[in-house]
Amino acid sequence: MTKRKKAYALAGVDVELGNFVKRRIQFRVKSTHGPEVLGKIGGFGGLFAPDFSGLREPVLVASVDGVGTKLKVAFALNRHDTVGADLVNHCVNDIAVLGARPLFFLDYIGAEKLEPGVFGQLLSGFTKACRLAGCALIGGETAQMPGIYRKGEYDLAGCIVGVVDRAKMIDGSRIKQGDVILGLPSNGLHTNGYSLARKILFEKMRLEPASTIEGIKHSLGAELLRVHKNYQPLLAKIPAGMIRGLAHITGGGLVDNLPRVLPKNCDAAINTKSWRVPPIFGVLQRKGKVDRREMYQVFNMGIGMVAIVSAANAEAVSRKLRAQPIGRIVAGCGTTRLIF
């Protein structure tokens, strides 16, 4: 006798499939857990009992973000582990700029239909990135929403919570004129500017994910899916007090992200010729005929994180961060000055 399909499944939401897929995640998710994680996987809420010993005044730091239209590239290539890692790393970096270390992470997946293979790749990306970040994946939500998403598509969001000792918090308040701006190299576009990049590369240039571009060793698809770097492990090696300000260079680029940490009487003067801009950005600027200043407001241009340090500490910190000086803090009104 053929099993009759349930009404909800006929409407596009297969509850039994969802339950089957979720039951298979236990081992992967547990691989990110330490003794602080309590309770079972699949509960109504994740439980985390933090150990704040050694912190005089612990401050929780939280952030939420997504991956944006980079997902369109993942759909085209049917590769989904990298965007899972992107989501975790982006969130980790957003709290690392305050000096925080990650404690736990939660994910949200909204999809037209839950595909086991896609779900497995996403979980692989989440869990691998969480393990490398020392961050527990303690919960999430997976929603099947036919009519909201196109067939074969989904959206991702992530929430992270970390902790920093209040005395060691990095807030930019100690930034002064004469401080050195260090740039930490990015790994391509990271997770920003993809709407413009896709328009230029796939619509205007009529390229395919398998296309190759002179000067770029990967296929175009592989280049665009390079994983957003996690800078927190490197930053954690710098002794407290040596870094005066940090900026994660995401949407808004150097133009809009540096002012988020600058005092009102300081500007960040950036020498754009002080580092080698990766070839992909040159292609986007030339073929898209994008204004030079706009490029530094849409894309990271090869700088994924910026650290601001005193001139006396610049050499030591740059060596530990594998960074290079890209500018100075000067008198101003809290803006970024690009020097071409």
N, C-alpha and C positions, 0 to 999 in steps of 0.2 A: 504493500500500500504506500503510495507516495505521500510524504509528509506535506501537509498544507502549509503554505507560507503565511506567516502572520501579517495582519493588516498594517502594522507599523513598518515592517520590512518592505511591504508593497509600496508604502509611501516614501521609501528611500532610506529609512533608518533601521538598520539590522542590529537589534540589541544583542542577540545571541553572538553575532560575529564580534561585536565590541567586547563582550565579556570574555570570549575566547582569546582575543588578541591581548587583552589586559592581563589575563592569567599567565601569559608567557613572559611577562616582563620581570617577574620576581627576582631572578638571579642577577640580571643586569643592574637593576636598581639597588639591590642589596650590596653590590660591589662598591657602591659609593658611601656606604654607611659606616660610621664608627659607633662607639658606645653611647654617644649623645643621642642617637636616634632611637626613639621609643615607639612602641605600638607596631601594628602590622601595616603592610602595603595594601592600599585600597580602602582605607578608612575614610571617614568624612573630613578629617584634618590630619596633617602631618605633625608629629610630636618630636620636639627637639629640646633636650635638657643641656644647655650650654655650660661649659666649665670656664668661668671667668676668673679663676685664680691667677694671680699675676697681673691683673688689670686693676688699677686703683679706682678708676671711674669709667667703666665700660659704657660706650655709646653705640647703640645699634644704628646701622646704616642700611637703608633699603633702596632698591631701584627696580624699575620695570621697563622692558623694552621689547622690540621685535626685530625682525630681520629685513623687513621691507620687500621691495620688488626683486631682490636677489633670488627670491623664491622662484621667480619665473624662469631663471636659468636652471635651477634645480629640476623644475618640471620638465624642461626641454631635454635635459640630459638623463632624466630618471635617476638622479643621484641625490640622496637626501641626508646622508650622514654629516656632510660638511656644514650644511646650514644649521643642523642641530648643535654642532660644536660652536658655530658662529654665535648663536643665541646665548649660550653660556658665557663665552669669552667676552662678548660685548658687555654683558651685565657685570661680570667680574671687574672689568676695567673701569666701569662707571663708579663703582664704590672704592676701587683701589686709589683713585685720585684723592680721596679723603684720608688715605692711609689705612683703610679697612682691609681686613682679611675676610674672605667669604665663609659663612657658616652653612647655609643651606639654600637650595634653589627649588623653585616650582615651575612647571611648564604648563602651557595651554596649547592644545592643538584643535583647531576648528577645521573640519573637512567636509567636502561634498559627500564622500563616503570613506569609511575607514578601510584602507587597504593594508593587509597584514605586512606585506613586504616593505611598503613605504614607512609604516609605523615602526617596524623593526630597525630600519636604517636611522630614523630620527632618534630612537632610543639609544642606538649605538653611539650616535654623535653626542647626545646629552650626557650619557654615562661616562664616556671616555674623557670628555672635557671636564666633567665634575671631578672625576678621580684625579686628573692632572692638577686641578685647582685646589684640591683638598676640600671639596665642597660636597655636602650630602644632597642628593636628589630625594626629597622627602614626600613629594606629592605632585599632582597635576590634574588636569581635566582634559578629556578628549570628547569633543562634541561632533556628531554627524548632523550636518545641516544642509540637506539638499534644497536647492532654490536660492541659497545664499552664496554658495561657492560654485564655480564651474566644475564640470566633470574632471576628475583627476587633480584638482587643486585643493590647497589647504592654506591656512595661515598659522603662524607661530607667535607666541608671546612668552616671556619668561619674567619671573620675579625672583630677586635675590635679596638675602639678608646677610649682613656681615657685622663685624664689630671692630671698634678701634678704641684704644685708651684715650680719653679726652685730652690728656696732656700731649699726646703724640699725633693728634689730628692735624691734617694738612689742609689749611683753608685759604692760603694766599695772603694772609694778613701781614706776614713778615717780608713780603717781596719789596725790594728797594731798587732805586735807580742804580745801574751798574751791574746788577745781577745778570748771570749768563743763562741763556735759553738753550737747553739741550734737546735735540730731536732724536727720538727712538724710531728706527725704520719700521714702516708698515709692511704688510704682506699683500700688496696689491690694493684693491678698492675697499677691502674689509666689508662693511655692510652699508655703505652709503654712496649715493649718486647713481644707483642702478637704473632709475627711470630714464635719466639722460643718457647714460652709457648704452642702454639697450636701444634707445631711439637712434643713436648715432651708428652703432655697430650693426644692428640687425635690420633697421629700417632704411637708414640713409645709405650705408655701405653695402647692404644686402649680404652680409656675411652669415655664416652658419656656425653653430657651436663647434663643429669639427674644423673650421677654417684655421689657417695659420697666418700669422702676421710677422713680417720681418722684424727681427730684434727681440721677439718673444719666443722663448724656447718651448712653451706649452701650446696646446691648441687653445683657441679662444675660450671655449667652454671651461677648460681646466684652469685657465688664467682667472676667469671670472669667479670660479668657485674656490679659489684659494682661501684657506681658513683665516678668519679674523684672529690676530695674535692676542694671546693673554700675556699682559705685561706684569701682572701682580707678583709672580715669583721673583722676577728681577728686582722690582721695586722694594720688595720685602728685605732684600739683602743690604739696603742702604740704611746706615744708622739713623735713629730718630733725630730730627732736627736739621739734617744736612740738606733736605729738600724743602724748599719754601713754597712751592706751588706745583701742581700737576694739572694737565688738561688732556683729556681723552679727545683725540681729533676725529670726530664722527661727523654727523650732518651739520653743515655750517663751516666745515674745514677749519683752517688756522684763523681765518678772518673772524668767525663768530664764537669759536670755542675758547680761545685764549682770554678774551675779555671777561669770561665767566669767573676767572680766578684773579684778575688784576685789581689792585687798589685803584681808587678813582683818580689818583694823581700820577699814574704810571701808564705808559704805552709799551707794547711789545714790538720792537723793531726787528723784523725778520728779513734776513738776507737770503733771498730765494735761490741764489747761485751757490750757496754753501753746501748743498747736497745734490746728489744725482737723482733726478726725478725719474722713476721707472718708465720704460717706454710706453706702456699702455696709456698713460696720461697724455703723452705727446700725441699719440694717435687720436685720442678723443678731442684734444684741443684743435688739431689741424683739420681733421675730417669733419668735426662738428662746427668749426669756425666759432669756437667759444672764446669769449673775452678772457684775457689772461687773469685778471683779478677774479672773475667769476669762477675760474677753475679752482682757485684757492678757497672758495666759499662753498663749493659743491663737493669737491673731492679732498682726500687727505694729502694727495700729491707726494706720497712716499713717506710721510711722517705720521705715525699712528698714535704717538703719545709724546707729550712735551713735559720736560722737567725744568723747573726754574731754581737755580742754586746760586749761592754767592760766588764771586769770582775766585775766592780762595779755595773753594771746594770743587770748582768746575772740573778740573783735570781728574781728580780721584773719582768723582761720581760718574763722569762720562766713561771712564774706563770700566767701572763695574756694570754700568747699564748698556755698554756697547753702543753708546750714543755719540753724537757730535754736536759741537756748538753751531747753532743756526741763527743766533741773534742776541740782542741785549735788551734789558729793561731800561727805558729812558723816560724822562719827564713827559707827561701827557695827560690824557683824560680818560684812560681806561679802554683804549682801542688797539687794534692790530695795524701796524704799518708794514706794508710789503715793499721791500726794496728790490727792484728788478735790475 
